[in-house]
Amino acid sequence: MNLDSATVFRAEGVGKTYPGVRANDDVSFEIAKGEIHALLGENGAGKSTLVKMIYGLVRPDDGHMTLLGRPHEPSDPRAARAAGVAMVFQHFSLFDALTVAENIALGMENPPPRRELADRITKVSHEFGLPLNPARRVVTLSAGERQRVEIIRCLLQNPRLLIMDEPTSVLTPQEAELLFATLRKLAAQGTAILYISHKLEEIRANCDRATILRHGRVVDSCNPRDHSANQLAAMMVGGEMRAVDRSGRNAGETLLDLRDLSLPAPTAEGVALKSVSLSLRAGEILGIGGVAGNGQEELLAALSGEMPSAAGTLSVEGADLSQAGPAARRRAGLLAAPEDRLGHAAVPDFSLTENTLLTAGDRKSLVRRGLIDHDAARDFAQAVIAAFDVRTPGPGTAAKALSGGNLQKFVIGREVLQDPRVLVVNQPTWGVDAGAAAAVRQSLLDLARSGAGVIVISQDLDEILELSDRFCALNEGRLSDPVPTEGLTLERIGLMLGGAHGMEEARI
């Protein structure tokens, strides 16, 4: 291919500096027509800043960009869209109470009449194998269907460059394959696609080229199919990846015992928990898997004490905590890290130091006699930053200023360094790069090795198989009986995920 004649986007010497941080430094790369181009790098490597500049959310300090041979200097996302750039963000920006068509209309500069728009949505969604009903309310859609709304909204703009940020993080394997089929069809029609993901096998299978960033600079470019996932990860981190160490763990006495917990659906779109029972021993990691929207958030909230259960009992080391709230459960050693890191696990406008106070005030003696020990809070935040390699200027930085993966490392580290007896985590490595994911997983294994019990709720089945000793499936608010993960296949897990309360099918 003659790249010059087929180039859709080019960056030359692009740089961006924030106070104390050089986010991008002399970045140069190009994307060809019909190419699926991966952008790889650790959390904090500069990927988010780079795509924000392409999409008009941030202005570069140095260098220049071109789109279709013309200068590309978008002052805002509207200008970027007008130039032919569309972006599907990692976090959906949809209004639950509105219909599919109403949400798509909100993202258009001059939406057509309602009936015409509905017809266009139906036609385009079926053309690309992403069927949508324009009249359905977003609140009734699965995560995969919500992503379809975001994609169709972009496709109606006829983009020349489509940016996708972690598009499969909340998708089932079947939904992910449907997405890839759509991307291949788009590429075949000439659309250039810039694809960001930490799932390296997915990059190898679906991308034509990859640009690797490290510390804000381009350090390599390759055809990802020519390299293993470990080799790609090594390019990202600048060295060989260390395998996680599962050794040295022995299951001991029962730490957590949960019996017949039931919880009504907290909202109209929530999931009721139905007679959930489980036990967790010292030194053990219990994996809980499920397709998004089957009660994962409700289960974590019930275990942490955020949602009082309607029925059932919960005890930690023999102490009945059934009626205890979050603070009392934390004092007893039952800690939790929710999936929603920005808004639930951390307050966006609070500094990292202030965010330690949300959960560690008692256990780390950061609050004494009602007064905050600011020095102790800052020292604890700094300890988390150092232990979990959180890329940030310092503990005074606001949570919202961190990349998603770095904030995830901070949230997990904040809980692990409190030495819990029981830790419950939901999606512990969501949006985290390969190197950081290995470090987070190792921290959970080390915690279990020290005698704690860990519950890992995750949609990443490979993660569950790598970490856990036993596995349960969550389906429509019901939890299956646990099975040992040794020898457990993805096929059997798939059966369990499809019918956790009808386990006779899964016992094959």
Backbone torsions as a table, in degrees:
resi	resn	phi	psi	omega
1	MET	NA	133.7	173.0
2	ASN	-79.3	99.8	-171.3
3	LEU	-61.7	-39.7	-177.3
4	ASP	-59.2	-43.8	-177.7
5	SER	-74.6	-17.7	-176.1
6	ALA	-109.9	5.1	-176.1
7	THR	-72.7	128.1	176.5
8	VAL	-93.1	-45.9	-177.6
9	PHE	-131.5	141.2	175.8
10	ARG	-139.9	134.2	171.3
11	ALA	-113.5	134.8	-179.9
12	GLU	-132.5	111.8	175.8
13	GLY	63.6	30.9	-175.5
14	VAL	-74.4	134.1	178.9
15	GLY	-140.2	153.4	177.6
16	LYS	-149.6	131.2	-179.9
17	THR	-121.6	131.4	170.4
18	TYR	-108.3	164.5	179.3
19	PRO	-53.3	113.8	177.7
20	GLY	83.4	-3.0	-175.4
21	VAL	-138.5	129.8	171.1
22	ARG	-95.6	94.3	-172.1
23	ALA	-71.2	-41.3	176.3
24	ASN	-133.8	138.4	-175.2
25	ASP	-138.1	108.3	174.6
26	ASP	55.2	48.9	-178.0
27	VAL	-83.7	124.8	176.8
28	SER	-133.9	128.7	173.5
29	PHE	-168.5	169.0	-179.7
30	GLU	-143.8	155.5	-178.8
31	ILE	-124.1	129.7	-176.7
32	ALA	-90.9	160.4	174.8
33	LYS	-59.2	133.3	177.4
34	GLY	72.7	15.4	-177.1
35	GLU	-104.7	138.0	169.1
36	ILE	-98.8	107.2	-170.1
37	HIS	-110.9	119.5	-179.3
38	ALA	-84.9	142.2	172.6
39	LEU	-115.9	112.2	-173.4
40	LEU	-114.3	151.5	176.3
41	GLY	167.5	158.9	175.7
42	GLU	-64.8	166.4	171.0
43	ASN	-60.8	130.2	-177.6
44	GLY	87.4	5.3	-179.2
45	ALA	-76.8	-13.8	177.6
46	GLY	113.0	6.2	-178.0
47	LYS	-62.8	-48.6	-176.6
48	SER	-62.8	-43.6	178.8
49	THR	-61.6	-41.3	-178.4
50	LEU	-62.7	-47.9	-178.1
51	VAL	-71.0	-28.2	175.6
52	LYS	-65.2	-35.3	177.2
53	MET	-68.8	-39.8	178.9
54	ILE	-64.6	-35.4	-175.5
55	TYR	-92.1	1.3	174.3
56	GLY	85.5	11.3	177.8
57	LEU	-83.3	-22.1	-178.3
58	VAL	-139.0	143.1	176.8
59	ARG	-97.9	131.5	178.0
60	PRO	-68.6	151.8	175.7
61	ASP	-88.7	-30.0	-175.3
62	ASP	-135.5	162.9	173.3
63	GLY	74.2	-172.3	178.3
64	HIS	-150.3	161.3	-179.5
65	MET	-125.9	149.8	174.0
66	THR	-129.5	147.6	176.5
67	LEU	-130.3	118.9	-178.3
68	LEU	56.9	36.5	175.7
69	GLY	83.3	-3.4	-179.9
70	ARG	-109.7	151.2	177.5
71	PRO	-55.1	134.9	-180.0
72	HIS	-115.6	101.6	-178.0
73	GLU	-132.9	62.2	-175.0
74	PRO	-66.0	131.1	179.6
75	SER	-81.0	-19.8	179.6
76	ASP	-163.4	172.0	-179.4
77	PRO	-59.2	-32.4	179.0
78	ARG	-60.7	-43.2	178.4
79	ALA	-66.3	-36.9	178.3
80	ALA	-65.1	-43.8	178.8
81	ARG	-63.0	-40.6	179.1
82	ALA	-63.0	-29.2	-179.9
83	ALA	-81.6	-13.5	178.3
84	GLY	114.0	15.9	179.1
85	VAL	-105.2	131.6	175.5
86	ALA	-127.2	153.3	-177.1
87	MET	-142.2	133.7	172.6
88	VAL	-105.9	115.0	-175.1
89	PHE	-83.3	159.0	178.6
90	GLN	-62.8	-39.5	179.2
91	HIS	-101.6	125.1	-176.5
92	PHE	-66.8	144.8	179.0
93	SER	-118.4	67.2	-175.9
94	LEU	-122.6	151.1	177.0
95	PHE	-98.1	117.6	-175.1
96	ASP	-58.9	-36.4	-173.2
97	ALA	-77.0	-14.1	-177.4
98	LEU	-94.7	162.6	177.5
99	THR	-79.3	171.4	175.9
100	VAL	-57.3	-48.5	-178.1
101	ALA	-63.2	-40.9	-179.2
102	GLU	-65.3	-39.9	177.4
103	ASN	-64.9	-41.5	-179.9
104	ILE	-67.2	-38.2	178.9
105	ALA	-61.3	-35.9	-179.5
106	LEU	-64.0	-25.4	-179.2
107	GLY	-93.1	7.3	-178.3
108	MET	-109.9	143.3	-179.2
109	GLU	-68.3	-45.3	-179.6
110	ASN	-134.3	78.5	-177.1
111	PRO	-64.2	142.5	177.9
112	PRO	-73.6	174.2	175.4
113	PRO	-54.1	153.8	-171.5
114	ARG	-55.1	-45.9	-177.1
115	ARG	-66.9	-41.0	178.3
116	GLU	-63.4	-40.8	179.1
117	LEU	-64.4	-42.8	179.2
118	ALA	-59.9	-41.5	178.8
119	ASP	-64.2	-40.8	179.7
120	ARG	-66.7	-40.2	178.0
121	ILE	-61.2	-46.2	-179.4
122	THR	-62.2	-44.5	-177.4
123	LYS	-65.9	-50.7	-176.8
124	VAL	-66.8	-40.5	-178.1
125	SER	-64.7	-38.7	177.9
126	HIS	-74.2	-34.9	179.6
127	GLU	-60.5	-37.0	-177.6
128	PHE	-99.9	11.6	176.2
129	GLY	71.9	26.3	179.3
130	LEU	-125.0	61.4	-171.4
131	PRO	-58.8	134.2	179.1
132	LEU	-135.4	144.3	172.0
133	ASN	-95.9	112.8	-175.5
134	PRO	-59.8	-22.9	-175.1
135	ALA	-89.1	-8.7	-178.9
136	ARG	-73.0	142.3	175.9
137	ARG	-79.8	141.6	-175.3
138	VAL	-60.1	-30.8	-178.4
139	VAL	-59.9	-24.0	-178.2
140	THR	-90.5	-0.6	-174.3
141	LEU	-92.0	147.6	172.0
142	SER	-73.7	171.2	178.4
143	ALA	-59.6	-41.7	179.3
144	GLY	-63.9	-39.3	178.8
145	GLU	-69.4	-34.3	177.3
146	ARG	-64.9	-38.2	177.9
147	GLN	-65.8	-34.2	176.0
148	ARG	-58.3	-40.0	179.4
149	VAL	-59.6	-46.5	-179.8
150	GLU	-61.9	-41.2	-178.1
151	ILE	-68.7	-45.2	-179.3
152	ILE	-63.6	-37.0	176.4
153	ARG	-58.8	-39.2	177.4
154	CYS	-70.6	-43.4	-175.7
155	LEU	-65.1	-28.8	177.6
156	LEU	-66.9	-14.5	177.2
157	GLN	-86.7	-4.9	-175.6
158	ASN	51.7	58.1	-174.3
159	PRO	-70.4	149.7	171.4
160	ARG	-91.5	-26.9	176.2
161	LEU	-131.8	122.1	178.9
162	LEU	-112.3	122.7	178.6
163	ILE	-102.4	129.7	179.2
164	MET	-125.2	121.8	-176.5
165	ASP	-107.0	109.7	179.0
166	GLU	47.9	55.7	-172.0
167	PRO	-71.5	-19.2	-175.8
168	THR	-104.6	11.3	-173.8
169	SER	-64.9	-24.9	-179.5
170	VAL	-119.0	18.8	-176.0
171	LEU	-102.9	150.1	170.3
172	THR	-73.6	162.9	177.3
173	PRO	-56.3	-36.5	179.6
174	GLN	-67.6	-41.7	178.5
175	GLU	-66.7	-37.1	178.9
176	ALA	-63.5	-42.5	179.8
177	GLU	-65.4	-35.6	176.0
178	LEU	-63.9	-40.3	177.4
179	LEU	-62.2	-45.3	-178.9
180	PHE	-62.8	-39.0	177.3
181	ALA	-60.6	-39.4	177.7
182	THR	-64.7	-43.5	-179.6
183	LEU	-64.4	-40.1	178.4
184	ARG	-64.2	-36.6	178.5
185	LYS	-67.7	-41.3	177.2
186	LEU	-61.9	-44.7	-179.3
187	ALA	-62.3	-39.2	179.8
188	ALA	-63.5	-25.3	178.5
189	GLN	-88.6	0.9	173.9
190	GLY	105.4	-2.9	178.6
191	THR	-70.8	134.7	173.0
192	ALA	-87.4	136.3	-175.8
193	ILE	-125.9	125.4	173.8
194	LEU	-103.1	117.7	-166.7
195	TYR	-118.9	121.5	179.2
196	ILE	-111.3	126.5	177.5
197	SER	-159.8	150.0	173.1
198	HIS	-95.6	-1.4	179.9
199	LYS	-88.4	98.0	-168.9
200	LEU	-71.7	-32.3	176.7
201	GLU	-65.4	-35.3	177.4
202	GLU	-67.1	-37.2	175.7
203	ILE	-63.5	-46.0	-178.3
204	ARG	-61.4	-37.0	-174.7
205	ALA	-79.5	-24.4	-167.2
206	ASN	-125.5	-10.7	-174.3
207	CYS	-107.6	146.6	-178.0
208	ASP	-86.1	-37.5	178.7
209	ARG	-143.7	162.4	178.0
210	ALA	-138.6	138.0	170.3
211	THR	-110.3	128.6	-175.8
212	ILE	-108.4	127.1	176.7
213	LEU	-105.5	143.3	171.8
214	ARG	-143.6	124.0	-178.3
215	HIS	53.4	39.2	173.9
216	GLY	85.3	-3.1	-177.7
217	ARG	-116.8	151.3	173.2
218	VAL	-75.4	122.4	-178.1
219	VAL	-112.1	-14.4	-179.8
220	ASP	-166.7	162.5	174.6
221	SER	-146.6	139.2	-174.8
222	CYS	-161.2	169.0	165.9
223	ASN	-87.5	113.1	-173.3
224	PRO	-62.8	-22.1	179.7
225	ARG	-68.5	-18.8	-179.2
226	ASP	-86.4	1.0	-175.8
227	HIS	-133.1	151.1	174.8
228	SER	-77.7	165.7	177.6
229	ALA	-60.6	-38.6	179.2
230	ASN	-65.9	-36.9	178.3
231	GLN	-67.2	-40.2	176.8
232	LEU	-63.4	-42.7	178.9
233	ALA	-62.4	-38.7	178.9
234	ALA	-64.8	-37.0	175.6
235	MET	-61.7	-38.7	-177.7
236	MET	-68.1	-42.7	-173.1
237	VAL	-96.2	-11.9	179.4
238	GLY	80.5	26.0	178.9
239	GLY	-179.2	174.9	-177.7
240	GLU	-71.5	144.6	177.2
241	MET	-79.2	137.0	176.0
242	ARG	-90.9	134.2	176.9
243	ALA	-73.8	149.2	178.7
244	VAL	-70.3	149.2	-177.1
245	ASP	-105.1	110.4	-179.4
246	ARG	-93.7	0.6	-171.8
247	SER	-75.3	166.1	170.5
248	GLY	77.4	19.5	179.4
249	ARG	-114.6	133.2	176.1
250	ASN	-133.2	129.3	-179.3
251	ALA	-67.7	133.2	-179.5
252	GLY	-114.5	-138.8	-176.9
253	GLU	-72.8	160.9	179.5
254	THR	-69.4	126.8	177.6
255	LEU	-97.6	-46.9	-176.5
256	LEU	-119.5	131.4	176.4
257	ASP	-131.6	119.0	-178.3
258	LEU	-120.0	128.1	-176.0
259	ARG	-130.8	121.2	171.0
260	ASP	52.4	44.3	178.2
261	LEU	-74.9	128.6	175.8
262	SER	-127.5	145.2	-176.4
263	LEU	-148.5	125.3	177.4
264	PRO	-66.8	156.1	177.7
265	ALA	-58.4	126.2	-176.3
266	PRO	-68.9	-25.8	-179.6
267	THR	-140.3	173.2	-180.0
268	ALA	-61.2	-32.4	-179.0
269	GLU	-98.2	3.1	-179.6
270	GLY	-79.7	-179.4	-177.4
271	VAL	-122.6	132.7	176.0
272	ALA	-79.7	139.3	173.4
273	LEU	-90.3	136.6	-170.9
274	LYS	-125.4	104.0	174.4
275	SER	49.5	53.1	-179.3
276	VAL	-80.7	128.1	177.1
277	SER	-131.3	141.0	173.9
278	LEU	-162.4	160.1	173.5
279	SER	-133.2	152.3	-177.5
280	LEU	-139.1	130.7	-177.9
281	ARG	-103.8	160.0	175.7
282	ALA	-60.1	137.0	178.9
283	GLY	79.7	5.7	-175.4
284	GLU	-110.0	146.6	170.2
285	ILE	-115.5	120.7	178.4
286	LEU	-103.5	122.1	178.9
287	GLY	-95.2	134.8	176.9
288	ILE	-124.1	119.8	-178.6
289	GLY	-115.2	158.3	178.2
290	GLY	178.0	150.6	173.1
291	VAL	-66.7	144.1	-177.7
292	ALA	-50.4	137.8	176.0
293	GLY	89.4	18.9	179.5
294	ASN	-107.7	13.1	175.1
295	GLY	113.7	11.0	-178.6
296	GLN	-61.8	-48.4	-178.7
297	GLU	-64.7	-39.7	-179.7
298	GLU	-65.3	-38.5	179.6
299	LEU	-65.3	-45.1	178.2
300	LEU	-61.9	-41.6	-179.7
301	ALA	-65.0	-35.9	178.5
302	ALA	-69.6	-38.8	179.1
303	LEU	-70.6	-38.5	-177.7
304	SER	-75.9	-17.3	-178.3
305	GLY	94.9	1.6	178.5
306	GLU	-66.8	-32.8	177.5
307	MET	-118.6	112.8	177.9
308	PRO	-63.5	135.7	-179.5
309	SER	-80.3	149.3	178.2
310	ALA	-78.5	-28.2	-179.5
311	ALA	-155.4	157.1	177.6
312	GLY	110.0	170.0	-179.0
313	THR	-128.3	150.2	176.9
314	LEU	-138.3	129.0	177.8
315	SER	-134.1	147.2	176.3
316	VAL	-123.5	119.4	-176.9
317	GLU	50.7	41.3	175.8
318	GLY	85.3	-10.6	-179.8
319	ALA	-88.0	126.3	-178.8
320	ASP	-74.4	116.1	179.4
321	LEU	-116.5	21.1	-173.9
322	SER	-56.6	-38.6	-177.2
323	GLN	-102.0	5.8	-177.4
324	ALA	-80.2	146.2	176.4
325	GLY	-86.4	-176.3	-177.0
326	PRO	-58.1	-42.3	-176.7
327	ALA	-63.8	-45.1	-179.6
328	ALA	-65.7	-37.8	178.9
329	ARG	-67.8	-37.2	176.8
330	ARG	-64.6	-41.6	178.8
331	ARG	-62.0	-32.0	179.0
332	ALA	-80.8	-4.3	175.9
333	GLY	101.4	7.0	177.6
334	LEU	-97.9	106.9	-176.7
335	LEU	-115.2	158.7	-177.6
336	ALA	-145.9	148.2	175.1
337	ALA	-127.0	109.5	-175.2
338	PRO	-76.2	168.3	-178.9
339	GLU	-68.0	-42.2	-175.8
340	ASP	-79.0	96.8	-173.3
341	ARG	-75.6	-29.9	-176.2
342	LEU	-110.8	97.1	-177.8
343	GLY	127.2	-34.1	177.6
344	HIS	-110.1	-55.4	179.6
345	ALA	-79.1	-25.7	-178.9
346	ALA	-143.9	146.7	176.2
347	VAL	-88.2	120.7	-172.1
348	PRO	-53.5	-43.1	-174.6
349	ASP	-87.2	-6.8	176.5
350	PHE	-79.2	148.4	173.0
351	SER	-71.0	167.4	176.8
352	LEU	-62.3	-37.7	175.9
353	THR	-59.1	-47.3	-180.0
354	GLU	-65.4	-33.3	180.0
355	ASN	-70.7	-21.4	174.9
356	THR	-65.8	-29.7	-177.0
357	LEU	-69.4	-19.5	-178.4
358	LEU	-63.1	-34.7	-175.4
359	THR	-126.6	-20.2	-170.7
360	ALA	-107.0	7.4	-175.6
361	GLY	-55.2	-47.2	-179.1
362	ASP	-79.4	-50.9	-170.4
363	ARG	-67.3	-27.5	179.2
364	LYS	-109.2	11.7	177.3
365	SER	54.0	45.0	178.4
366	LEU	-86.2	-16.6	176.5
367	VAL	-125.9	125.3	-177.8
368	ARG	-130.1	123.5	179.9
369	ARG	53.4	37.7	176.4
370	GLY	83.1	-0.1	-179.3
371	LEU	-111.2	138.4	-180.0
372	ILE	-79.4	130.6	172.8
373	ASP	-90.5	92.9	-173.4
374	HIS	-63.6	-36.5	179.1
375	ASP	-64.9	-43.3	180.0
376	ALA	-65.9	-39.1	179.3
377	ALA	-64.9	-43.0	179.0
378	ARG	-64.9	-40.9	179.7
379	ASP	-64.7	-38.8	179.4
380	PHE	-67.7	-42.9	177.1
381	ALA	-59.7	-41.1	179.0
382	GLN	-65.8	-36.1	178.3
383	ALA	-64.4	-39.8	177.5
384	VAL	-65.0	-44.7	179.7
385	ILE	-57.9	-44.1	-177.3
386	ALA	-71.2	-44.8	-175.2
387	ALA	-68.8	-31.3	-175.4
388	PHE	-112.0	15.0	175.3
389	ASP	49.7	51.2	178.3
390	VAL	-79.4	119.0	-176.8
391	ARG	-81.7	102.3	-177.2
392	THR	-157.5	150.9	177.0
393	PRO	-60.4	-27.1	-179.4
394	GLY	166.3	176.9	-176.4
395	PRO	-67.4	-13.9	177.7
396	GLY	-83.2	-4.1	-179.0
397	THR	-71.3	140.1	177.3
398	ALA	-68.8	145.1	-178.7
399	ALA	-57.6	-38.0	-176.1
400	LYS	-68.6	-14.6	-179.5
401	ALA	-83.2	-11.9	-179.6
402	LEU	-83.9	151.1	170.1
403	SER	-64.9	160.0	-177.1
404	GLY	-58.1	-42.4	-178.8
405	GLY	-67.2	-38.3	178.8
406	ASN	-68.8	-36.8	176.1
407	LEU	-66.4	-37.8	177.5
408	GLN	-60.7	-42.7	178.3
409	LYS	-62.6	-39.1	179.7
410	PHE	-65.3	-44.5	-177.9
411	VAL	-63.1	-45.3	179.2
412	ILE	-66.0	-44.5	-179.6
413	GLY	-62.1	-38.4	178.7
414	ARG	-58.1	-36.8	-179.3
415	GLU	-81.5	-43.4	-177.2
416	VAL	-61.4	-40.7	-177.2
417	LEU	-74.9	-0.4	173.2
418	GLN	-90.3	4.6	177.9
419	ASP	52.2	59.9	-179.8
420	PRO	-70.3	156.1	169.7
421	ARG	-81.5	-37.6	176.7
422	VAL	-133.0	129.5	176.4
423	LEU	-122.8	128.3	176.7
424	VAL	-112.5	123.3	-179.4
425	VAL	-126.4	139.4	178.4
426	ASN	-113.9	119.7	-179.9
427	GLN	55.6	60.8	-172.3
428	PRO	-64.0	-25.9	-177.5
429	THR	-118.8	25.3	179.1
430	TRP	-63.2	123.1	177.8
431	GLY	72.7	18.1	-177.2
432	VAL	-106.4	138.7	-178.4
433	ASP	-68.2	168.9	-172.5
434	ALA	-58.7	-44.6	-179.7
435	GLY	-65.5	-44.4	179.8
436	ALA	-68.5	-36.4	178.1
437	ALA	-61.3	-42.0	177.7
438	ALA	-62.5	-38.8	179.9
439	ALA	-67.6	-41.7	178.5
440	VAL	-64.2	-44.4	179.6
441	ARG	-63.6	-39.3	178.4
442	GLN	-64.4	-36.9	178.9
443	SER	-63.7	-35.3	177.7
444	LEU	-70.7	-39.7	176.3
445	LEU	-64.7	-41.4	178.9
446	ASP	-64.6	-38.1	178.2
447	LEU	-62.0	-44.5	177.6
448	ALA	-65.1	-37.4	178.9
449	ARG	-62.0	-30.3	179.7
450	SER	-76.7	-6.0	177.6
451	GLY	112.3	-0.8	177.0
452	ALA	-81.1	166.0	171.8
453	GLY	-110.0	141.0	-175.5
454	VAL	-128.7	133.6	171.6
455	ILE	-111.9	121.3	179.3
456	VAL	-110.1	112.9	174.5
457	ILE	-98.2	121.3	-172.8
458	SER	-154.1	147.1	171.3
459	GLN	-91.6	-5.5	179.1
460	ASP	-88.8	100.5	-174.5
461	LEU	-67.3	-34.1	176.3
462	ASP	-62.5	-38.3	177.9
463	GLU	-63.2	-44.2	179.7
464	ILE	-62.0	-44.1	-179.7
465	LEU	-66.6	-33.2	-179.7
466	GLU	-71.7	-34.6	-171.5
467	LEU	-97.6	-41.8	-160.7
468	SER	-90.5	154.3	175.6
469	ASP	-91.7	-35.0	176.4
470	ARG	-132.7	158.5	-175.5
471	PHE	-133.2	137.1	171.8
472	CYS	-125.1	150.6	176.5
473	ALA	-110.0	138.2	179.1
474	LEU	-108.0	123.0	-177.4
475	ASN	-143.0	117.5	179.0
476	GLU	53.2	39.8	175.9
477	GLY	81.0	4.9	177.1
478	ARG	-110.8	144.0	-178.4
479	LEU	-111.5	130.5	179.9
480	SER	-72.3	167.0	169.3
481	ASP	-66.4	147.3	-179.2
482	PRO	-73.8	148.7	173.7
483	VAL	-130.6	148.9	177.2
484	PRO	-62.8	141.5	179.8
485	THR	-80.4	-19.3	177.8
486	GLU	-62.7	120.6	-179.0
487	GLY	83.7	-0.7	-178.8
488	LEU	-77.0	130.2	-178.0
489	THR	-99.1	159.2	176.9
490	LEU	-63.5	-32.2	178.8
491	GLU	-64.2	-43.3	179.6
492	ARG	-68.6	-38.9	176.4
493	ILE	-59.5	-41.8	178.5
494	GLY	-57.8	-41.1	176.6
495	LEU	-64.1	-40.8	179.9
496	MET	-65.4	-40.6	-179.8
497	LEU	-65.3	-30.3	-178.8
498	GLY	-80.5	-13.5	-179.3
499	GLY	-162.4	65.1	-174.0
500	ALA	-63.5	-23.8	-179.4
501	HIS	-98.0	4.8	175.4
502	GLY	-127.0	65.6	-166.6
503	MET	-72.5	-10.8	179.6
504	GLU	-60.6	-32.3	177.8
505	GLU	-65.1	-34.6	-172.9
506	ALA	-84.4	-12.7	-177.1
507	ARG	-84.8	77.3	-176.9
508	ILE	-113.0	NA	NA
